[in-house]
Amino acid sequence: MQSSTPPVAVAVEVVAAQPTDADKAAIADVNARQHKSLPEATYLVKVRLEAIPPPTSHGWALYLDGFRIPKYWEYKDGIYFKVFDPQFFQDHRGHALRFSLNGVDFIDTGLKLGAPQLVAQRATTQLPLQRDVLN
């Protein structure tokens, strides 16, 4: 059986974009459950990969230090995940981006999570669409 080669991450970027309808529902849910008032923005954390790895039966989990990113998606240059609460970046700023197959052994990418690009208080119509950010 051939062992899975970990993805090679070459850059990480955080970009604010307009939330999709599903994102708006998730933001409203967080606002209601946590009594918050989150901005109407979706932060896309884009991890550019040297190459998109081929599909395997065992996928690589993405971590920030010991925190597992519960879900991520593929885009043309790599993978990305969404963040709705800017507090996430305060809680995980400077944490190492790592991959693991088993949650015990980690491959450190050498990259760290930074803060999102500053977004002035502006209407969401001025934020780029997610599809534009991911193309």
C-alpha positions as CSV (number, residue, x, y, z in Angstrom):
1,M,0.0,0.0,0.0
2,Q,1.4,3.4,-1.0
3,S,1.7,5.9,1.8
4,S,-0.1,9.2,1.4
5,T,2.2,12.2,0.7
6,P,1.2,15.3,2.7
7,P,0.2,18.5,0.8
8,V,3.0,21.1,0.5
9,A,1.6,24.5,1.6
10,V,3.4,27.5,0.2
11,A,1.3,30.4,1.4
12,V,-1.7,31.3,3.6
13,E,-3.9,34.3,3.0
14,V,-7.0,35.6,4.8
15,V,-9.5,37.5,2.7
16,A,-12.9,39.0,3.7
17,A,-15.7,38.3,1.2
18,Q,-19.4,38.7,0.9
19,P,-21.2,35.9,2.8
20,T,-23.3,33.5,0.8
21,D,-26.9,32.9,1.8
22,A,-25.8,29.8,3.7
23,D,-23.1,31.9,5.4
24,K,-25.6,34.5,6.4
25,A,-27.7,31.8,8.1
26,A,-24.6,30.5,10.0
27,I,-23.7,34.1,11.1
28,A,-27.3,34.7,12.3
29,D,-27.2,31.4,14.2
30,V,-23.9,32.3,15.9
31,N,-25.3,35.8,16.7
32,A,-28.4,34.2,18.3
33,R,-26.6,31.4,20.3
34,Q,-23.7,33.5,21.5
35,H,-25.4,36.9,21.8
36,K,-23.0,38.5,19.4
37,S,-23.2,40.9,16.6
38,L,-20.8,39.5,14.0
39,P,-19.9,41.5,10.9
40,E,-21.7,40.6,7.6
41,A,-18.5,39.1,6.2
42,T,-17.0,35.6,5.6
43,Y,-13.3,35.3,6.1
44,L,-11.8,32.9,3.6
45,V,-8.5,31.4,4.8
46,K,-6.8,30.3,1.6
47,V,-3.9,27.8,1.8
48,R,-2.1,27.8,-1.5
49,L,-0.6,24.4,-2.2
50,E,2.4,23.5,-4.4
51,A,0.2,21.0,-6.1
52,I,-3.3,19.6,-5.4
53,P,-2.8,16.1,-4.1
54,P,-4.6,13.2,-5.8
55,P,-7.6,11.8,-4.0
56,T,-6.8,9.0,-1.5
57,S,-8.9,6.9,0.8
58,H,-7.4,8.7,3.8
59,G,-7.5,12.5,3.7
60,W,-5.2,14.9,5.5
61,A,-6.8,16.8,8.4
62,L,-5.8,20.5,8.7
63,Y,-4.8,21.9,12.1
64,L,-3.8,25.2,13.6
65,D,-1.5,24.0,16.3
66,G,-3.8,21.5,18.1
67,F,-7.1,22.9,16.8
68,R,-8.6,20.8,14.0
69,I,-10.3,22.7,11.2
70,P,-13.6,20.8,11.0
71,K,-14.1,21.3,7.3
72,Y,-12.2,22.7,4.3
73,W,-12.8,22.8,0.6
74,E,-10.6,22.8,-2.5
75,Y,-10.1,25.8,-4.9
76,K,-8.0,26.1,-7.9
77,D,-4.8,26.9,-6.1
78,G,-5.2,24.8,-2.9
79,I,-7.7,24.6,-0.1
80,Y,-9.7,27.0,2.0
81,F,-11.8,27.2,5.1
82,K,-14.3,29.8,6.3
83,V,-14.4,31.8,9.5
84,F,-17.3,33.9,10.6
85,D,-16.1,35.3,13.9
86,P,-13.1,37.6,13.8
87,Q,-12.3,36.5,17.4
88,F,-11.0,33.2,15.8
89,F,-8.0,35.2,14.5
90,Q,-7.2,36.6,17.9
91,D,-7.5,33.1,19.4
92,H,-5.3,31.4,16.8
93,R,-3.0,34.2,15.5
94,G,0.5,32.9,15.0
95,H,-0.6,29.2,15.3
96,A,1.2,26.8,13.1
97,L,-0.6,25.4,10.1
98,R,-0.2,21.6,10.2
99,F,-1.5,18.4,8.5
100,S,-2.1,15.1,10.1
101,L,-3.5,11.7,9.0
102,N,-4.2,10.5,12.5
103,G,-4.4,13.5,14.9
104,V,-1.2,12.4,16.6
105,D,1.6,12.7,14.1
106,F,1.8,16.2,12.4
107,I,3.5,17.7,9.4
108,D,4.3,21.3,10.0
109,T,4.0,23.5,6.9
110,G,6.2,26.3,8.2
111,L,3.3,28.7,7.8
112,K,1.4,30.5,10.5
113,L,-2.1,32.0,10.6
114,G,-2.2,35.8,10.4
115,A,-4.9,38.3,10.8
116,P,-7.4,39.1,8.1
117,Q,-6.8,42.0,5.9
118,L,-8.3,45.0,7.6
119,V,-11.9,45.5,6.5
120,A,-13.2,49.0,7.2
121,Q,-16.8,49.3,8.4
122,R,-18.4,49.2,5.0
123,A,-21.4,47.6,3.3
124,T,-21.0,43.9,2.3
125,T,-21.7,44.9,-1.3
126,Q,-18.2,46.4,-1.4
127,L,-16.6,43.2,-0.3
128,P,-15.7,40.8,-3.2
129,L,-17.8,37.8,-4.0
130,Q,-16.4,34.5,-2.7
131,R,-16.3,33.1,-6.2
132,D,-14.0,36.1,-7.3
133,V,-11.7,35.5,-4.3
134,L,-11.4,31.8,-5.1
135,N,-10.8,32.2,-8.8
